[in-house]
Amino acid sequence: MPPNEADRLKALEQYQILDTEAEKAFDDLTALAAHICGTPIALISLVDDHRQWFKSKIGLDASETPRDLAFCAHAILQPDTPLVVPNTLEDERFAKNPLVTANPSIRFYAGAPLVTPDGLALGTLCTIDHIPRQLRPDQIKALEALSRQVVSQLELRLYVAKLQSTANVRRKIQQTLHQKNEQLRQTLKELQQTQAQLVQTEKMSGLGQLVAGVAHEINNPVNFIHGNLPYISRYVEELLSVLSLYQQHYSPPAIPIQRQAEAIELDFLIKDLPKILNSMKVGTDRIHQIVLSLRNFSRLDEAEKKPVDIHKGIDSTILILQHRLKATNERPVEIELIKDYGDIPTVECFPGQLNQVFMNILSNGIDALEDLAVAGKTTDKKLMIRIQTDVVQTDTPDSPHVCIKIVDNGDGIPEAIYNQVFDPFFTTKSIGKGTGLGLSISHQIVVEKHGGILRCLSEPGKGTEFHIEIPIAIDSSPD
């Protein structure tokens, strides 16, 4: 028992929370705790004199358990520190606990105490799993932050209960509730953005490393072939010159030579061989261009701003997505990509991150056109994506922007979800096809990293248009 058990029980009673109905404010916090920690079970547990009762629960049917079996009864003994049990079978306090040996078969537990402003631990916000595991330090900190939000909700609830007598008080309550909910939404938004950025950065970093590695492996053998082609061309030219001299001074040749020349079609070979060598040179030149584009795209880990040619970044991204533009069995219509590049200067930016933006928006446009084709709406309609670049003037005359417009002629975005396209984890795609991170990350890169503007214009049935505006010389303060 905690040394202040009597005061603790009295405080718990004052909150008038035990055996009350479920409340969304608490359920949201429980759901967020389970999401952050990646566990199937999360609870808001309150410990009274003989039981632990769950104000909010996810993944568990029971509404309470005896106090002598409760993990949370141990957690409230150390109110300043979360209780984390990586493997219950290896902890002598819990190894023989019926909640471990039988249903729900707890193997992992992490509980952050719910500490009142007076320092009294009423219970915990805890996460539970059926397998042993560890939490990262940032997950533990997030769990503690959410436990403080639970206490804030308890305090708010008590405050509301005391001040329901007058209309003036009710207005204050509504304002306080709104502020608290805004804080919670902001906390959730920040956590989602952080998680989204980590996931997308890791994904794009891996893609960049893969692309850079492929470019390097292609470059070495191609350099060998490309470097030897001039010698081969010269040697062939010299051999053909010697052959021509033989034909001039030893004509007609012996019968066996004439037969062999006819068998191998010597006249055609003499004409075609230089053409083949020239085609090989054109091919290796094209491979060199592809390798340069791959290297340009793979600059994902460059942390410094530098002046770059935006068109090269767009072209390298198109190269990566080229295979998706071609016709397939599911989409027999090829997607036509139109480049309408203006005369723009080099732009001081983070090139790898802008490549991410181009990749995300172009991929979404291709997805939209593929959905259109699958739905059978392309019988009399070309599938097109247009990329247009230009310099635009802003309200500040000495601060022009480069504007990149990416337009598709898909079905457009429904009006009901138009305002959610930049929200983290929002997606209309099926499971496994979209994460809802691409446009959110793109918005962060353009607006926060580059001090620019990212707009989405769409009309149902007429397609979607994204405007990316980047200052030609960005300020050094964003990070």
NORMO-V983792 format. One record per pair of residues at least 6 apart in sequence whose C-alpha atoms are under 8 Angstrom apart, sorted by sequence separation. I is the first residue (numbers start at 1). GAP is how many residues later the second one is. If there is no record, write none. Layout:
BEGIN
[[I	GAP] [I	GAP]]
END
This chain:
BEGIN
[[34	6] [46	6] [47	6] [67	6] [85	6] [88	6] [89	6] [94	6] [95	6] [99	6] [100	6] [115	6] [116	6] [163	6] [164	6] [247	6] [327	6] [328	6] [372	6] [393	6] [394	6] [420	6] [421	6] [428	6] [446	6] [447	6] [458	6] [34	7] [45	7] [46	7] [75	7] [88	7] [89	7] [99	7] [100	7] [114	7] [115	7] [163	7] [326	7] [327	7] [393	7] [394	7] [427	7] [446	7] [447	7] [457	7] [458	7] [34	8] [45	8] [46	8] [75	8] [113	8] [114	8] [115	8] [326	8] [327	8] [392	8] [393	8] [427	8] [446	8] [456	8] [457	8] [33	9] [45	9] [46	9] [54	9] [74	9] [113	9] [114	9] [325	9] [326	9] [391	9] [392	9] [426	9] [427	9] [456	9] [457	9] [44	10] [45	10] [53	10] [54	10] [113	10] [114	10] [163	10] [325	10] [391	10] [392	10] [425	10] [426	10] [456	10] [31	11] [43	11] [44	11] [45	11] [53	11] [89	11] [113	11] [114	11] [325	11] [391	11] [392	11] [425	11] [426	11] [443	11] [455	11] [456	11] [30	12] [43	12] [44	12] [52	12] [53	12] [88	12] [112	12] [113	12] [325	12] [390	12] [391	12] [424	12] [425	12] [454	12] [455	12] [30	13] [43	13] [44	13] [51	13] [52	13] [111	13] [112	13] [160	13] [389	13] [390	13] [423	13] [424	13] [454	13] [455	13] [30	14] [43	14] [51	14] [52	14] [111	14] [112	14] [369	14] [389	14] [390	14] [453	14] [454	14] [42	15] [43	15] [51	15] [52	15] [111	15] [389	15] [424	15] [425	15] [453	15] [454	15] [41	16] [42	16] [50	16] [51	16] [110	16] [111	16] [296	16] [297	16] [388	16] [389	16] [423	16] [424	16] [452	16] [453	16] [41	17] [42	17] [50	17] [51	17] [109	17] [110	17] [296	17] [387	17] [388	17] [422	17] [423	17] [424	17] [452	17] [453	17] [26	18] [40	18] [41	18] [49	18] [50	18] [52	18] [88	18] [89	18] [109	18] [110	18] [125	18] [387	18] [388	18] [421	18] [422	18] [452	18] [40	19] [41	19] [48	19] [51	19] [88	19] [109	19] [293	19] [297	19] [386	19] [387	19] [421	19] [451	19] [452	19] [47	20] [52	20] [87	20] [88	20] [108	20] [109	20] [156	20] [293	20] [296	20] [297	20] [365	20] [386	20] [387	20] [450	20] [451	20] [52	21] [86	21] [87	21] [88	21] [107	21] [108	21] [125	21] [156	21] [385	21] [386	21] [422	21] [450	21] [86	22] [87	22] [106	22] [107	22] [108	22] [125	22] [293	22] [294	22] [385	22] [386	22] [446	22] [71	23] [85	23] [86	23] [106	23] [107	23] [108	23] [124	23] [293	23] [385	23] [446	23] [451	23] [34	24] [84	24] [85	24] [106	24] [107	24] [108	24] [384	24] [385	24] [446	24] [450	24] [451	24] [47	25] [84	25] [85	25] [105	25] [106	25] [107	25] [108	25] [125	25] [294	25] [383	25] [384	25] [450	25] [30	26] [47	26] [83	26] [84	26] [104	26] [293	26] [294	26] [383	26] [30	27] [31	27] [45	27] [83	27] [84	27] [383	27] [451	27] [18	28] [30	28] [69	28] [82	28] [83	28] [450	28] [26	29] [27	29] [69	29] [82	29] [83	29] [290	29] [449	29] [26	30] [27	30] [69	30] [82	30] [240	30] [311	30] [448	30] [449	30] [81	31] [82	31] [112	31] [113	31] [335	31] [448	31] [81	32] [112	32] [22	33] [23	33] [80	33] [114	33] [115	33] [19	34] [21	34] [22	34] [79	34] [113	34] [114	34] [335	34] [18	35] [20	35] [78	35] [79	35] [112	35] [116	35] [149	35] [12	36] [19	36] [75	36] [79	36] [114	36] [115	36] [309	36] [310	36] [18	37] [75	37] [76	37] [114	37] [237	37] [309	37] [310	37] [17	38] [71	38] [75	38] [236	38] [308	38] [309	38] [313	38] [317	38] [372	38] [9	39] [72	39] [307	39] [308	39] [331	39] [369	39] [372	39] [9	40] [79	40] [307	40] [308	40] [333	40] [369	40] [418	40] [79	41] [233	41] [306	41] [307	41] [308	41] [313	41] [314	41] [317	41] [325	41] [369	41] [79	42] [306	42] [307	42] [313	42] [317	42] [321	42] [324	42] [331	42] [365	42] [368	42] [369	42] [305	43] [306	43] [308	43] [330	43] [331	43] [365	43] [368	43] [87	44] [88	44] [233	44] [305	44] [306	44] [314	44] [330	44] [362	44] [368	44] [415	44] [76	45] [87	45] [305	45] [306	45] [333	45] [344	45] [361	45] [365	45] [413	45] [414	45] [415	45] [76	46] [86	46] [87	46] [304	46] [305	46] [336	46] [338	46] [340	46] [341	46] [342	46] [343	46] [344	46] [412	46] [413	46] [414	46] [76	47] [86	47] [303	47] [335	47] [336	47] [337	47] [338	47] [339	47] [340	47] [341	47] [342	47] [343	47] [344	47] [412	47] [413	47] [75	48] [76	48] [86	48] [229	48] [302	48] [335	48] [336	48] [337	48] [338	48] [339	48] [340	48] [341	48] [342	48] [343	48] [412	48] [75	49] [302	49] [333	49] [334	49] [335	49] [336	49] [337	49] [338	49] [339	49] [340	49] [341	49] [342	49] [411	49] [412	49] [73	50] [302	50] [333	50] [335	50] [337	50] [411	50] [412	50] [413	50] [72	51] [229	51] [300	51] [301	51] [410	51] [411	51] [412	51] [413	51] [72	52] [229	52] [299	52] [300	52] [410	52] [411	52] [412	52] [299	53] [300	53] [409	53] [410	53] [411	53] [298	54] [409	54] [410	54] [226	55] [297	55] [300	55] [347	55] [408	55] [409	55] [407	56] [408	56] [407	57] [408	57] [82	58] [226	58] [297	58] [344	58] [407	58] [225	59] [226	59] [406	59] [407	59] [405	60] [406	60] [405	61] [406	61] [82	62] [222	62] [405	62] [404	63] [405	63] [403	64] [404	64] [222	65] [403	65] [404	65] [222	66] [403	66] [402	67] [403	67] [401	68] [402	68] [219	69] [401	69] [402	69] [401	70] [402	70] [400	71] [401	71] [219	72] [399	72] [400	72] [218	73] [399	73] [2	74] [399	74] [2	75] [47	75] [216	75] [1	76] [46	76] [47	76] [215	76] [46	77] [215	77] [361	77] [45	78] [46	78] [360	78] [361	78] [44	79] [45	79] [215	79] [360	79] [44	80] [45	80] [215	80] [43	81] [44	81] [45	81] [357	81] [43	82] [44	82] [212	82] [357	82] [360	82] [42	83] [43	83] [211	83] [212	83] [42	84] [43	84] [211	84] [357	84] [42	85] [357	85] [41	86] [42	86] [211	86] [212	86] [356	86] [40	87] [41	87] [211	87] [39	88] [40	88] [41	88] [357	88] [39	89] [40	89] [208	89] [209	89] [357	89] [37	90] [39	90] [208	90] [207	91] [208	91] [354	91] [208	92] [353	92] [354	92] [33	93] [34	93] [33	94] [30	95] [205	95] [204	96] [205	96] [37	98] [365	99] [350	100] [349	101] [37	102] [36	103] [361	105] [36	106] [37	106] [11	109] [33	109] [12	110] [33	110] [11	111] [8	112] [7	113] [8	113] [9	113] [33	113] [8	114] [4	116] [29	117] [29	120] [29	121] [348	123] [26	124] [347	124] [348	124] [349	124] [347	125] [348	125] [349	125] [346	126] [347	126] [348	126] [26	127] [345	127] [25	128] [17	137] [15	139] [15	140] [15	142] [16	142] [15	143] [204	152] [32	156] [196	228] [196	229] [193	231] [192	232] [192	233] [189	235] [200	237] [200	238] [197	240] [196	241] [200	241] [197	244] [196	245] [193	247] [193	248]]
END
